Amino acid sequence: MPLLAFSRWFLPFVRVFLPEFSSLACRFPEKSGAETPEYQYRRLAPEGGSPALGARKLPDKFSLRQRSFREVATGVPRGVVGPRFFRVLLANIEIGGTMDFTELQPATLIKRYKRFLADVRFPDGREVTVHCPNTGAMTGCAEVGMPVWLSHHADPKRKLAWTWELVDTGAGLACIHSALANKVVGEAIGKGVLDALPMDGELKREVPFGEGSRADFSLTSGSLSIMIEVKAVTLVTARGLGVFPDTPSQRALKHVHALVDVVRSGGRAALVYCALHSAIGRIAPAASIDPIYADAVRDAVAQGLEVYGLGVDINPQRLEPSGQVPVSFWEDAPDP
């Protein structure tokens, strides 16, 4: 058992550190500033592809003063210390993996309350209180009597052993665990599902930018850097239209403004709407719910913000990115 527990934690570290140490050797050739192909390009373009897209060009001189050894080895940005260092480190280890569920248990929803709590009934009649990992209104996803699926956690430090993951809304399956959208988007980027975002880039989570903001992802490929914000979409309306947010959100508005600041400063920024409802075929800002947010998104796009929609295959075994979903900026826009 001790060996099993050790391998469970040690092997993911090896998976992350080994590529970084090998790339470190590539960054520092024997002669500083040597103009060799290996030094200039860390990755070669795919056969028949464009070198500009497949290659990662490095500066002529690259020193540890530009990126510390700790940053190279762990992927944690400079200035992140203490407990947050370990949280970000573990988050980076999980990037790009598949979003598989442990065995989910079916139940029936009795009620959701206080945002983070819900009462459910198992098929054998037992009633338990479970954790609801969603801060939104969950419109259309929290009606009494809806079938739900729960994950179990044996950690004795948890107050609630069960977490609500999925719900059958009648129109389709929805994942109400909004934080899982980030993992699905990370997997989609790694697989090249979002073709405008370079799949060979270096992906990090929880990266500080702007004034007190943190991007869900930072994607770096050579001299190119993209700040990415992810939004989970579960509210579906007529004709398979998914809208965000499902309630007025100052936090979502703040994120849009922060991304616009990146664009104004000459960088790239992207907003990815992740469709966590199987009935969603198109996505739009919810002008009927939060017109200020919808106006801010349209204005941001006019200034250069990139917006993408990601479809997701949802089942009790896993969440899997299925392809891009069209994004329109008016709820009443005709279907593409």
Secondary structure as UniProt FT lines:
FT   HELIX           2..27
FT   TURN            32..33
FT   HELIX           37..40
FT   TURN            47..48
FT   HELIX           51..54
FT   TURN            64..66
FT   HELIX           69..74
FT   TURN            78..79
FT   HELIX           83..94
FT   TURN            95..96
FT   STRAND          99..100
FT   STRAND          105..113
FT   TURN            114..116
FT   STRAND          117..121
FT   TURN            123..124
FT   STRAND          127..131
FT   TURN            139..141
FT   TURN            144..145
FT   STRAND          147..152
FT   TURN            156..157
FT   STRAND          162..168
FT   STRAND          173..175
FT   TURN            178..179
FT   HELIX           180..191
FT   TURN            195..196
FT   TURN            199..200
FT   STRAND          202..209
FT   TURN            210..212
FT   STRAND          213..221
FT   TURN            222..223
FT   STRAND          224..233
FT   STRAND          235..236
FT   HELIX           238..240
FT   STRAND          241..244
FT   HELIX           250..264
FT   TURN            265..266
FT   STRAND          268..275
FT   TURN            278..279
FT   STRAND          282..285
FT   TURN            287..289
FT   HELIX           291..303
FT   STRAND          306..314
FT   STRAND          318..325
FT   TURN            331..332
//
